[in-house]
């Protein structure tokens, strides 16, 4: 039995790829659910050292269910091809030379549809990938050669312009992170290098109609963990000295960074830094580095904002806040009870007023993506009674306040992130369903739950052929946008 909780229970990896057709459905799948639900997450393809393994570093695996005509047509799970799968499956991985700074772990964090493509995403300089409709890895995706050196796991598509916005980070960028805008032609339209306090892990950002919101928070690059994972033992002391002198200060030449050995599942090269200045930055969407307004906040960490929108004089952001992360426990985000907050950020006064919206331990907030950057009326979150990352609680919270609508599943059931699907493109905000994986640990089985977005009551359930490990992020890709 593993001593690492992120290798056991709901996190235990599956060891094979499956394809299953004509899945059993309980209830009635709506005809308007025509597309694929896809979800990405870590799934090490080989045995790993439980003493050093961090959940964020596992090889990527995408799980997908195709729904159409009231039926569940197929389920597939596929590793995102990388050097790891090439070694283990004898399957040619895409060539990343010159197209990404880092090599190794297959994109393991998110999967989206953009410009008719299916993209598996990751951050920190690792390569993203384009997948086929059947989830086979086609190639590295670098936006037609216009984005080199890695991307992000959490881009945001503006629902009006249909452009894709992102903030990307990598240890080789010195004291910079990069804001980028991908045009509707799938190519980079503009980018801005934003000066930050060092080399932070910047998992996500927020976007409004006017402003880019950047979270410069105290989880920073750890040279010791990085060299232990990638550098031969005999030269680790020298490598650590070099990294400590360069990282977070000056850019590391691409030619040097790209020659590091490929990353493998193991230690995460980022950790909590109590001495790092925590702050949030506001930059006009068409502005540059000199236009960023920085506002100090109390030390904390943000993985996942729910949404942001403009108000007179500033920005309001609803987001999940962790008191800290990767401090004593380096295996995963298990420290500091996470909760939902609202930050009202005043650009002129340079203040951030923090308001706790709910005391429950929740994560993976989602909303109606058709209103990204605009005022939203509902958000959906999963959580637990004991403060853990995954549990049996699903909730809809109203932006205007009031008590949440809560559904508690049975003991021994864990929930993944739930994604909102509108009933139609022109449906009113929040009219539709939420979909996500529900795992019964005692039965060792997983189903795709389709619930009414407002009441959280059952619409239908699709039983999958095996348990799906707890993972990160999923999205609904309607047939019309594939």
Secondary structure, 3 states (H helix, E strand, C coil): CCCCHHHCHHHCCCCCCCEEECCCEEECCCCCCCEEEEEEEECCCCCCCCCCCCHHHCCEEEEEEEEECCEEEEEEEEECCCHHHHHHHCCCCCCCCCCCCCCCCCCCCEEEEECCEEEEECCCCCCCEEECCCCCEEEECCCCCCCCCCCCCCCEECCCCCCEEEEECCHHHCCEEEEEEECCCCCEEEEEEEECCCCECCCCCEECCCEEEEEECCEEECHHHHHHHHCCHHHHHHHHHHHHHHCCCCCCCHHHHCCCCCCCCCCCCEEECCCCCCEEEEEECCCCHHHCEEEECCCCECCCEEEEEEECCEEEEEEEEECCCCCCCCCCCCCCCCEEEEEEEECCCCEEEEEEEECCEEEEEECCHHHCCCCCCEEEEEEECCCCCCCCEEEEEECCCCCCEEEECCCCEEECCCEEEECCCCCCCCCEEEEEEEEECCCCEEEEEEEECCCCCEEEEEECCCCCCCCCCEEEEEHHHC
